Amino acid sequence: MEYLTTVELSERWGISSRRIGVLCADGRIDGVIKKGKTWLIPSAAKKPDDARVKTGKYIKEKGE
């Protein structure tokens, strides 16, 4: 299996290598391996959907 680093994958996906590191740490990318300080991501990994708030507003539930 071929693995890519966060820098190599950032060029492919068009997002920062820091963001990819956060996605790896959160377990949002399947099959990642951490070797020392480097994340190794399978080359066939799919880019996860952006789950951050898109409206810029945080919605509170009633009773909070």
C-alpha positions, 0 to 999 in steps of 0.5 A: 500500500502506498502512503502519502504525507500531509504535505503531499496530500494537501497539494492533491486535496487543496487544503492545508497540511495542518488541516489534514493533520487535524483530520487525522488526529480526529480520526476522520481519515481511515487507515492513517498511521502516525510514525513519530511526528509524521502522519502517513495517509493511504493514497486511496483515502477519500477527503472527508466532508467539511463538518465545520459550521458553514453559516458562521452562526452557532445554533443553541438548543432550547434550554441551554 
